[in-house]
Amino acid sequence: MTPHIAIVPLGPHAFAAFVDHGRSTSYHQVILAPHFLTQAGLATADEGVVAHEAIAFLLRTRGAAHLPEVLQLTAPFRADPLLLPELRARLA
């Protein structure tokens, strides 16, 4: 089963991500640096969609047990060098 991801705005550049794993739901925060979209080459992308895609990418590549409680997106994103190219491919 693919986990369902719900994104809820918390404030400027900040989102809550609720990941439904079937029997449980985990809570995560996604914080985008103020100029992240421009620096990442995603200036026209919606921040909420970027937050969703970042969580989905980490679920696919690392698994649910390794999702951080707080994901801070900055450019360059050194925690996983494949994230930015993946976001660009999906959202550009």
C-alpha positions as CSV (number, residue, x, y, z in Angstrom):
1,M,0.0,0.0,0.0
2,T,1.3,3.4,-0.9
3,P,1.0,5.8,2.0
4,H,-1.4,8.8,1.6
5,I,0.3,12.2,2.2
6,A,-1.8,15.2,3.3
7,I,-0.1,18.6,3.3
8,V,-1.5,21.4,5.4
9,P,-0.1,25.0,5.4
10,L,1.3,26.1,8.8
11,G,2.6,29.5,7.8
12,P,5.0,31.2,5.4
13,H,7.2,28.5,3.8
14,A,6.0,25.9,6.4
15,F,3.8,22.8,6.0
16,A,2.5,19.9,8.1
17,A,2.7,16.6,6.4
18,F,0.5,13.8,7.7
19,V,1.5,10.4,6.3
20,D,-1.1,7.7,6.6
21,H,0.6,4.3,6.8
22,G,-2.7,2.4,7.0
23,R,-2.7,1.5,10.7
24,S,-0.9,4.7,11.9
25,T,-0.3,8.3,10.8
26,S,2.9,10.1,11.2
27,Y,3.4,13.8,11.5
28,H,6.2,15.8,9.9
29,Q,7.0,19.4,9.2
30,V,8.4,20.6,5.9
31,I,10.2,24.0,6.1
32,L,11.2,25.7,2.8
33,A,14.0,28.2,3.0
34,P,12.6,31.6,1.8
35,H,14.3,31.5,-1.6
36,F,14.4,27.7,-2.0
37,L,12.1,27.6,-5.1
38,T,14.1,30.2,-7.0
39,Q,17.5,28.7,-6.0
40,A,16.3,25.2,-6.9
41,G,15.1,26.2,-10.3
42,L,11.5,25.8,-9.3
43,A,10.4,29.4,-9.2
44,T,6.9,28.7,-10.6
45,A,6.2,25.6,-8.5
46,D,3.6,25.6,-5.6
47,E,5.3,25.3,-2.2
48,G,2.7,22.8,-1.0
49,V,3.2,20.6,-4.0
50,V,7.0,20.8,-3.5
51,A,6.5,19.7,0.2
52,H,4.3,16.8,-0.9
53,E,6.8,15.6,-3.6
54,A,9.7,15.9,-1.2
55,I,8.0,13.7,1.4
56,A,6.9,11.2,-1.3
57,F,10.5,11.1,-2.7
58,L,11.9,10.3,0.8
59,L,9.2,7.7,1.4
60,R,10.2,5.9,-1.8
61,T,14.0,6.2,-1.4
62,R,14.4,5.9,2.4
63,G,11.2,4.4,3.7
64,A,8.7,5.5,6.3
65,A,11.0,4.7,9.3
66,H,13.6,7.2,8.1
67,L,11.4,10.2,7.4
68,P,12.7,13.2,9.5
69,E,10.3,14.9,12.0
70,V,11.4,18.2,10.4
71,L,12.5,18.4,6.8
72,Q,14.2,21.6,6.0
73,L,14.5,22.2,2.3
74,T,17.4,24.4,1.3
75,A,19.4,24.7,-2.0
76,P,21.7,22.9,-2.3
77,F,20.0,20.0,-0.4
78,R,23.0,18.1,0.9
79,A,21.0,15.4,2.8
80,D,20.0,13.7,-0.4
81,P,21.6,14.9,-3.7
82,L,19.0,13.2,-5.7
83,L,16.1,15.2,-4.3
84,L,16.5,18.4,-6.3
85,P,16.9,16.7,-9.7
86,E,13.8,14.6,-8.9
87,L,11.8,17.7,-7.9
88,R,12.9,19.5,-11.1
89,A,11.9,16.6,-13.2
90,R,8.5,16.3,-11.7
91,L,7.6,20.0,-11.3
92,A,9.5,22.0,-13.9
